[in-house]
Amino acid sequence: MRKIESGDLWWKNAVVYCADIETFYDWNGDGTGDIRGMTERIEYLADLGITCLWLMPFYPTSRKDDGYDITDFLSVDPRLGNLGDFVELIRTARSTGIRVIVDFVMNHTSDAHPWFKSARRSKDDPYRDYYVWSATEPKGTAKDVVFPDQEDSLWELDPRTGEYYLHHFYKHQPDLNIANPKVQEEISRTLGFWLQLGVSGFRVDAVPFLFADDGAPGDPGVFDPQEYLGDVRNFVTRRLGDAVLLGEVNVPYKDQKRFFGGSDGDGLNMQFDFIGMQHIYLSLARGDSRPLAKALRQRPKLDITSQWANFVRNHDELTLDKLSETERQEVFDAFGPDAGMQLYGRGLRRRLPSMLGGDERRMRMVYSLAFSLPGTPVLFYGEEIGMAENLDVPGRFAVRTPMQWTGDTNGGFSTAAKRRLPRPLPDGLFGPERVNAADQRQDHHSFWWFIRDLIYTYRQQPEIGWSTAEVLTQPNPAVLAHLCRENSGWAMVALHNFGADSCIVPIQLEEAPPGSVLVDLLDDLSRHELGADGRIDMQLDAYGYRWLRLLRPGDVPII
């Protein structure tokens, strides 16, 4: 397989921004966000410092699962625009230095997809084997359903043929038979189509379900999902040498490692660090950095061509499924004590600002932490202004409310009547009258400017994306002190205080020669001299944070 040169790895120090076209900006005033609206806001993203835009599904859909129930993988939902609009969006984004990646959702289709409509006509239909069927219902699958409030089995009886079809998600989303070579051809055709239109890669949905053989018909072991993942990676990089595959893989670290590829191109380039994210919230709930420190020490070391994606919030429920029941309850008690704030018994349907009661000290500390960890930071739209959820919106969609652009009607999202919006906006403390992009862009002390400055500082230190992390030993349990180190000799110490008290943090850098200094990248480049033994004590405020770049004698000064 193709060897990848380091110059192809643009995503190692990218800043990714996830947006849903339907809820981002309504250009034509019909109440629904559209591709033209997204194009109009590209300059906003460029000003913020974003280098990669990740688009949630925008394909034709039966509208039962917010676009993830797809009826055509090779087109655009007509409510959002057309393929010409999409190409113009890609062109505009490229002109500002922003790459675009799109959601790849081919572990299932909508039951309204032409393939499935044909497949259920008879057992002999040419599309029958595009899906996974069983003459009898396999037992004991209730524990494996993804949405336990909606489903009680992975299998659904199709009365037309009297057989059961597999669906890991909703019953209206039948799983594709990935072991079928014809389905693999359809996958390649779809990937190639969007690459040809100019996308720079894919966020791969539900990877453990897509590349699995638990539902594949036939003899066990005939289909090797790991080998097929390598085939997909190989196909994508043949078509576009620097394409990225960013995977949603919420499994323990030891299992997650097998989905990564290396320089031989046999797996995903990037994966979200779900384990680290969940332990950030446990540390927040306790005011104690040690749960996160333990997770970071267990984080597997990766091949140089692989990468972690660091995030605070994504578009689904804030899952806490990898915490113990006791740990999960601690987070529930701290940030979602009401049953209506929780989902599936495993997660929260809230955004960070409301969980923290709007405390910007803690909000800023958390985002500083996410950007300081080795890996690529990923933002969910609205995080840059401190948007909250609307708990009146059912389920996971509480966090997918329209973007709050101004304090005007509908938050500046649309000129249509409120009843025509995809979802109602939050009100009260986090409503658009108080939280919006226009006001914050005029205020250089706002959260938007904090995120912008954080992004630009991160981009000025591209080594963060290439570094490894070492948790430093120090006596304050509330403080996470970690050292980012890159092969060139570049090093940075990051300090983050999860506690409500200020403290002194002793740092020991034995490799620092006499005359070395630490330069505070987030505090006007103030300089702090290390002792002859490489030791220094640093002051840290309550919920404080610092990025301290190590400069040795003879290093090029930072200006």
RAKALIN-V620445 format. One record per run of one state. SS is the DSSP state (@ for helix, = for strand, . for the rest). FROM is the first residue (numbers start at 0). TO is the last residue. If there is no record, write none. Layout:
SS_FROM_TO / SS_FROM_TO
This chain:
._0_4 / @_5_7 / ._8_8 / @_9_12 / ._13_13 / =_14_18 / ._19_19 / @_20_23 / ._24_33 / @_34_39 / ._40_40 / @_41_47 / ._48_50 / =_51_54 / ._55_58 / =_59_60 / ._61_68 / =_69_71 / ._72_81 / @_82_94 / ._95_97 / =_98_103 / ._104_106 / =_107_107 / ._108_112 / @_113_118 / ._119_126 / @_127_129 / =_130_130 / ._131_131 / =_132_133 / ._134_140 / @_141_143 / ._144_153 / =_154_157 / ._158_161 / =_162_165 / ._166_173 / =_174_175 / ._176_179 / @_180_195 / ._196_199 / =_200_203 / ._204_205 / @_206_209 / ._210_223 / @_224_238 / ._239_242 / =_243_246 / ._247_251 / @_252_258 / =_259_259 / ._260_266 / =_267_267 / ._268_268 / =_269_271 / ._272_272 / @_273_285 / ._286_288 / @_289_297 / ._298_305 / =_306_310 / ._311_316 / =_317_318 / ._319_323 / @_324_334 / ._335_337 / @_338_340 / =_341_342 / ._343_345 / =_346_347 / ._348_350 / @_351_354 / ._355_358 / @_359_371 / ._372_374 / =_375_379 / ._380_381 / @_382_384 / ._385_393 / @_394_398 / ._399_407 / @_408_411 / ._412_416 / @_417_419 / ._420_426 / @_427_429 / ._430_435 / @_436_440 / ._441_445 / @_446_459 / ._460_460 / @_461_465 / ._466_466 / =_467_470 / ._471_477 / =_478_484 / ._485_489 / =_490_496 / ._497_501 / =_502_507 / ._508_515 / =_516_519 / ._520_524 / =_525_528 / ._529_533 / =_534_539 / ._540_543 / =_544_550 / ._551_558
